Each structure stands twice: as structure tokens, then as C-alpha cells.
Amino acid sequence: MKKQALVRGLILLSALLVLTSCKKDESSATAADANADPVLLLEAGAEPQAPLRYKIADGTTTKSNMDFTIATLATTAESAALSVVPGVRLHIVSGPAMATDNGVKFEVNIAKAEAAVPQGIDPKLAEELRQSAAILDDVGGTVEMNDRGISLSTQLNDKAKSPDLPLRLLMMIVNARTTLSRVVLPAEPVGLGARWEARKELTLYGFKVLQVDSYTLVERVGDEIKLNVTVTQNALPQSIDFPEDGVSIAVEQMVANARGEIILNLNALESDAAAAGEATDKLTVTGPEGTEKVEVNEAFEIRMTNTTAFE
């Protein structure tokens, strides 16, 4: 039964993988890490070209909503299981911003988390959904970034460090926001059609995954830009042991893709964005009950909306 519980946990979390990141501990970062540019410019685009830089004024506060839904189908030789997360909405407040020597620092907090409860659902289950979402209330931290959106430091608040908070869910939220809401910008001047990418090495339950975020500049009007984004993830075959559960899981394939659109305001701490994607994971799970092959297929959607102007 432990094996089944662990597999179910992995199935749910693999659905979040395309938007999940594990940040390095600052104490383990090397000088090379600090100096390396995380952005690779692939094409500078058409003339005229100009630098893209955030211009966050002191005191700036931005409010936004983040909505996500997930559907997962897991199949084995003997059974199939469908899991659907009907929807969660996070009400997020970023700011007030404060200028630093290297850029800008600001707080990010989930003011409220709400579960989308379908009509006619069993009242007990509805309450469980609400309580599961509410665990994210007041989770947050402090972020410092430079004028290219590159994170210089992050610090979680006490609520975010709670042992009751699902760590992988927190990481999904953090990375979804760094991929879609605060885009890293190239050092070079760019014009329409410019393309750049940012690569990340992720860890999920010990599995090593490479994520590539690719951006294309579609339109620019002053300090507001429109981007197309694609996210890809791939993991090489690898195995991880879970001694406490007596289980070993081998990854044969772990692939995820997402596509979306971003409206980025260089004067704000949040953007408008929408993305959707799918993932396929092929796992071999070995435990006291024997060996079982599991294939997991996921579909997910995420949307971010800057609500400041509507208040």
C-alpha cells in the first residue's frame, strides 16, 4: 500500500512538473553560478532594436490572480485511474517595491487561495477541497531581482516553511511565476521576432530534469510587450530509491511541453499570461509487492491575471 500511495503522489506531482522548479541553496552557489548569464539570445529580431528592462518604481504594488487546473490519467497493466483537480485560484499581492543597489526587492504573498468547487458535489468533499486550498493562505516571501528579471535572492516566510505545506506545490507556484510572470530578459538590444531561452536544471523527488523556457517577442508598445512562450522538459533514464517506503522508481521517460502567451508590463510586478500543456511519464515501480509499470499522461492549464487596474 505504501508503494501505491507513493506512486499516487508522484503521479499528481508529475502533472505539475512542467511548471515546477527547485531553486539552488544560496550557500552552495559558486562564483561561476553567480556570474553565468541564464539567458541565451538566439535571434536579435528586426530593427529597430532596443534593450528590454524592468522599470519598477519605489512603492509599486501589483495584485493578480493565478488559476490552474490539472487532469491526470495513470494506467498500469491491471487498472487505470483518472484524477482531476477542478481548479484553484490564488489571490496574490506583490510589493511594495523597494529599490536596492542591484535592482528591486519586494514581498510576494498569497492573500487567499480558493478551490473551484463544482455544483452538486458532496458537501464533505467540497469542504475538503476548500481546506486543501486554504493551506496556501498567507504563504509568501521576499524576492530581489535585477532590471532583467534575474532573481538575486529569495527568502520564504514562516508560513511557506510549514511542514504541512506540500513542498512540490510551492515550487510549482514559484516557478510558474518566474516562467510566466517575471520573464528573464536578454542583455542585448532586441526587436520584433527576437528569440531567447533560459535553461534550468530541476529536481523532482530526486529525479534530474532539464527545463528550457523559450520566448519570442511578438509585439511592443512602450513598456508593454507581448511574448509567445514554450516550455519543454526532459529527463534521462534514472532510478531513485525510497528506503522509508521500500520502493524504487525507475524513469524510462519523462517529457513535458507547454505553450502560452504573456503580456508583460515592464513597470509592474505581475503580468497577464496563459499557458497549457501535456506531459507523459513512463515509470517502473519496484517494491515488496513486486514490479509494476506505470504510464502517466497529464493535461494542465494555468492563467495569470493582473487585477490591479480593476480595483
C-alpha positions as CSV (number, residue, x, y, z in Angstrom):
1,M,0.0,0.0,0.0
2,K,2.9,2.3,0.7
3,K,4.0,1.8,-2.9
4,Q,0.6,2.7,-4.2
5,A,0.5,5.9,-2.1
6,L,3.9,7.0,-3.2
7,V,3.0,6.3,-6.9
8,R,-0.1,8.4,-6.5
9,G,1.9,11.2,-5.0
10,L,4.4,11.1,-7.9
11,I,1.5,11.0,-10.4
12,L,-0.1,14.1,-9.0
13,L,3.2,15.9,-8.8
14,S,4.4,14.9,-12.2
15,A,1.4,16.7,-13.6
16,L,2.9,19.9,-12.0
17,L,6.4,19.1,-13.3
18,V,6.3,21.4,-16.4
19,L,5.8,24.4,-14.1
20,T,8.0,23.2,-11.2
21,S,11.4,24.3,-10.2
22,C,13.8,23.6,-7.4
23,K,16.0,26.7,-6.6
24,K,19.6,26.2,-5.5
25,D,20.5,26.9,-1.9
26,E,22.4,30.2,-2.0
27,S,25.1,28.8,0.2
28,S,26.0,26.2,-2.4
29,A,26.2,28.5,-5.3
30,T,29.6,29.0,-6.8
31,A,31.1,32.2,-8.3
32,A,30.6,30.7,-11.7
33,D,26.9,30.3,-11.0
34,A,26.6,33.9,-9.9
35,N,28.4,35.2,-13.0
36,A,26.8,33.0,-15.5
37,D,24.1,34.6,-17.7
38,P,21.0,32.4,-17.5
39,V,19.7,33.9,-20.8
40,L,20.9,32.9,-24.3
41,L,19.8,35.2,-27.1
42,L,19.0,33.1,-30.2
43,E,17.9,35.8,-32.6
44,A,18.0,39.6,-32.1
45,G,15.0,40.3,-34.2
46,A,14.2,43.1,-36.7
47,E,15.2,46.7,-36.5
48,P,14.6,48.9,-34.6
49,Q,16.2,47.2,-31.6
50,A,16.3,48.3,-28.0
51,P,17.0,46.8,-24.6
52,L,14.2,45.3,-22.6
53,R,14.5,46.3,-18.9
54,Y,12.1,46.3,-15.9
55,K,11.4,49.8,-14.5
56,I,9.8,49.2,-11.2
57,A,9.2,52.4,-9.2
58,D,9.5,52.6,-5.5
59,G,6.3,51.7,-3.8
60,T,4.9,49.7,-6.7
61,T,2.3,47.1,-5.6
62,T,0.7,44.7,-8.1
63,K,-2.3,42.4,-7.4
64,S,-3.0,39.3,-9.5
65,N,-4.9,36.1,-9.7
66,M,-3.3,32.7,-10.6
67,D,-5.6,29.9,-11.7
68,F,-4.6,26.4,-12.5
69,T,-6.3,23.1,-13.4
70,I,-4.8,19.6,-13.8
71,A,-6.2,16.3,-15.2
72,T,-4.1,13.1,-14.8
73,L,-4.6,9.6,-16.3
74,A,-2.5,6.8,-14.8
75,T,-2.5,3.3,-16.3
76,T,-1.0,0.0,-15.4
77,A,-1.4,-3.5,-16.8
78,E,-4.3,-4.0,-14.5
79,S,-6.0,-0.7,-14.0
80,A,-6.5,3.0,-14.9
81,A,-7.1,5.9,-12.7
82,L,-8.3,9.4,-13.6
83,S,-7.6,12.3,-11.3
84,V,-8.9,15.9,-11.8
85,V,-8.0,19.0,-9.9
86,P,-11.0,21.1,-10.9
87,G,-9.3,24.4,-10.2
88,V,-7.5,26.6,-7.7
89,R,-7.4,30.4,-7.7
90,L,-4.6,32.2,-5.8
91,H,-5.1,35.9,-5.0
92,I,-1.5,37.3,-4.9
93,V,-0.1,40.6,-3.8
94,S,3.4,41.7,-4.8
95,G,5.0,44.7,-3.3
96,P,5.5,47.4,-2.2
97,A,8.7,47.5,-4.2
98,M,11.9,49.0,-2.7
99,A,14.9,50.0,-4.7
100,T,18.3,48.3,-3.9
101,D,21.8,48.7,-5.2
102,N,21.3,45.8,-7.5
103,G,17.7,46.2,-8.6
104,V,14.4,46.0,-6.6
105,K,13.2,44.0,-3.6
106,F,9.6,43.2,-2.8
107,E,7.3,40.9,-0.9
108,V,5.0,38.3,-2.6
109,N,2.1,36.9,-0.6
110,I,-0.9,34.7,-1.3
111,A,-3.6,36.7,0.3
112,K,-6.2,34.0,-0.3
113,A,-6.4,30.6,-2.0
114,E,-9.8,29.3,-3.3
115,A,-10.8,25.9,-4.6
116,A,-13.2,25.7,-7.5
117,V,-16.0,23.5,-6.1
118,P,-18.3,22.0,-8.8
119,Q,-22.0,22.3,-8.2
120,G,-23.7,19.3,-6.8
121,I,-20.5,17.9,-5.3
122,D,-20.7,16.0,-1.9
123,P,-20.6,18.7,0.8
124,K,-17.9,16.8,2.7
125,L,-15.7,16.6,-0.4
126,A,-16.3,20.3,-1.1
127,E,-15.1,21.2,2.4
128,E,-12.0,19.0,1.9
129,L,-11.2,20.9,-1.3
130,R,-11.6,24.3,0.4
131,Q,-9.4,23.2,3.3
132,S,-6.8,21.9,0.9
133,A,-6.6,25.2,-0.9
134,A,-6.7,27.3,2.3
135,I,-3.4,25.8,3.4
136,L,-1.8,28.2,0.9
137,D,-3.2,31.3,2.6
138,D,-0.5,33.8,3.7
139,V,2.3,31.8,2.0
140,G,4.9,34.1,0.6
141,G,8.3,35.6,0.8
142,T,10.7,38.3,-0.3
143,V,12.3,38.5,-3.8
144,E,15.2,40.6,-5.1
145,M,15.7,40.8,-8.8
146,N,17.7,43.0,-11.2
147,D,16.3,45.0,-14.1
148,R,16.5,42.0,-16.3
149,G,14.2,39.9,-14.0
150,I,17.1,37.7,-12.9
151,S,16.5,36.6,-9.3
152,L,19.3,37.7,-7.0
153,S,17.9,36.3,-3.7
154,T,14.7,34.7,-2.4
155,Q,13.5,34.2,1.2
156,L,10.4,32.3,2.2
157,N,8.2,33.4,5.1
158,D,7.4,31.2,8.1
159,K,4.1,30.0,6.6
160,A,5.9,28.8,3.4
161,K,8.3,26.8,5.6
162,S,5.4,24.9,7.4
163,P,5.8,21.1,7.3
164,D,2.1,20.9,6.4
165,L,2.6,22.7,3.1
166,P,3.2,20.5,0.1
167,L,6.8,21.5,-1.0
168,R,6.4,20.5,-4.6
169,L,3.2,22.5,-4.9
170,L,5.0,25.5,-3.5
171,M,7.8,25.0,-6.0
172,M,5.3,24.7,-8.8
173,I,3.8,28.1,-7.9
174,V,7.2,29.8,-7.6
175,N,8.5,28.5,-10.9
176,A,5.2,29.2,-12.8
177,R,5.6,32.8,-11.7
178,T,9.2,33.0,-12.7
179,T,8.5,31.4,-16.1
180,L,5.3,33.4,-16.9
181,S,5.0,36.4,-14.6
182,R,8.6,37.7,-14.3
183,V,10.3,36.8,-17.5
184,V,14.1,36.9,-17.6
185,L,15.2,39.3,-20.3
186,P,18.2,39.2,-22.7
187,A,21.2,41.5,-22.1
188,E,21.3,42.6,-25.8
189,P,19.0,45.0,-27.6
190,V,16.2,43.2,-29.4
191,G,13.4,43.9,-31.9
192,L,10.2,42.2,-33.0
193,G,10.8,38.5,-33.7
194,A,13.6,38.2,-31.2
195,R,14.0,34.8,-29.6
196,W,15.8,33.9,-26.4
197,E,15.8,31.0,-23.9
198,A,16.6,30.2,-20.3
199,R,17.7,26.8,-19.1
200,K,17.0,25.3,-15.7
201,E,18.1,22.1,-14.0
202,L,15.3,20.9,-11.9
203,T,14.9,18.2,-9.2
204,L,11.6,16.4,-8.5
205,Y,11.7,13.7,-5.8
206,G,15.4,13.4,-6.6
207,F,14.9,13.0,-10.4
208,K,17.0,15.3,-12.5
209,V,15.1,17.2,-15.2
210,L,16.2,19.8,-17.8
211,Q,13.7,22.6,-18.4
212,V,14.1,25.1,-21.3
213,D,11.9,28.2,-21.4
214,S,11.8,29.8,-24.9
215,Y,10.4,33.3,-25.6
216,T,9.6,35.1,-28.8
217,L,8.9,38.9,-28.9
218,V,5.7,39.4,-30.9
219,E,4.8,43.0,-30.1
220,R,6.0,46.0,-28.2
221,V,4.1,49.2,-27.3
222,G,6.2,51.3,-25.0
223,D,6.9,49.3,-21.8
224,E,4.3,46.7,-22.6
225,I,5.4,43.6,-24.6
226,K,3.7,40.5,-25.9
227,L,5.6,37.2,-25.9
228,N,5.0,33.7,-27.0
229,V,6.4,31.1,-24.7
230,T,7.2,27.4,-24.9
231,V,8.4,25.2,-22.1
232,T,10.0,21.8,-22.6
233,Q,11.2,19.3,-20.0
234,N,13.1,16.1,-20.5
235,A,14.7,13.6,-18.1
236,L,17.2,11.0,-18.9
237,P,16.6,7.4,-17.7
238,Q,17.4,7.2,-14.0
239,S,16.3,5.5,-10.8
240,I,15.6,6.7,-7.2
241,D,15.3,4.6,-4.1
242,F,12.8,5.5,-1.3
243,P,14.1,3.4,1.6
244,E,11.4,4.5,4.1
245,D,8.8,3.2,1.7
246,G,10.7,0.2,0.5
247,V,10.2,1.4,-3.1
248,S,12.4,2.0,-6.1
249,I,11.2,4.0,-9.1
250,A,12.9,4.0,-12.4
251,V,12.2,6.6,-15.1
252,E,12.1,5.3,-18.6
253,Q,10.6,8.6,-20.0
254,M,9.6,11.9,-18.5
255,V,8.7,14.5,-21.1
256,A,6.5,17.6,-20.8
257,N,5.6,20.5,-23.1
258,A,3.7,23.7,-22.6
259,R,2.8,26.7,-24.8
260,G,1.4,30.1,-23.9
261,E,1.2,33.8,-24.3
262,I,2.4,36.6,-22.0
263,I,1.5,40.3,-21.8
264,L,4.4,41.7,-19.8
265,N,4.3,45.2,-18.3
266,L,7.9,46.3,-17.5
267,N,6.6,48.7,-14.9
268,A,4.6,46.1,-12.9
269,L,5.5,43.2,-10.7
270,E,2.9,40.9,-12.3
271,S,1.9,40.0,-15.9
272,D,-1.0,38.6,-17.7
273,A,-0.3,35.1,-19.0
274,A,-1.9,31.9,-20.1
275,A,-0.4,28.5,-20.8
276,A,-1.5,24.9,-21.4
277,G,0.4,21.7,-21.9
278,E,0.7,18.0,-21.5
279,A,3.2,15.5,-20.1
280,T,4.0,11.8,-20.4
281,D,5.8,9.8,-17.8
282,K,6.8,6.1,-18.0
283,L,7.8,4.7,-14.7
284,T,8.8,1.2,-13.4
285,V,8.0,0.9,-9.7
286,T,9.5,-1.9,-7.6
287,G,8.5,-2.7,-4.1
288,P,7.7,-5.5,-1.7
289,E,4.6,-6.3,-3.7
290,G,6.6,-6.7,-6.9
291,T,7.3,-4.6,-10.0
292,E,4.7,-2.6,-11.9
293,K,5.0,-0.4,-15.0
294,V,3.0,2.9,-14.8
295,E,2.3,5.3,-17.6
296,V,1.1,8.8,-16.6
297,N,-0.5,11.3,-19.0
298,E,-1.3,14.8,-17.9
299,A,-3.0,17.9,-19.2
300,F,-2.9,21.2,-17.4
301,E,-3.8,24.9,-17.8
302,I,-2.6,27.9,-16.0
303,R,-3.6,31.6,-16.2
304,M,-2.3,34.7,-14.5
305,T,-4.3,38.0,-14.5
306,N,-3.0,41.3,-13.3
307,T,-6.1,42.6,-11.4
308,T,-4.6,45.9,-10.1
309,A,-6.3,48.1,-12.8
310,F,-9.7,46.6,-11.9
311,E,-9.7,47.7,-8.3
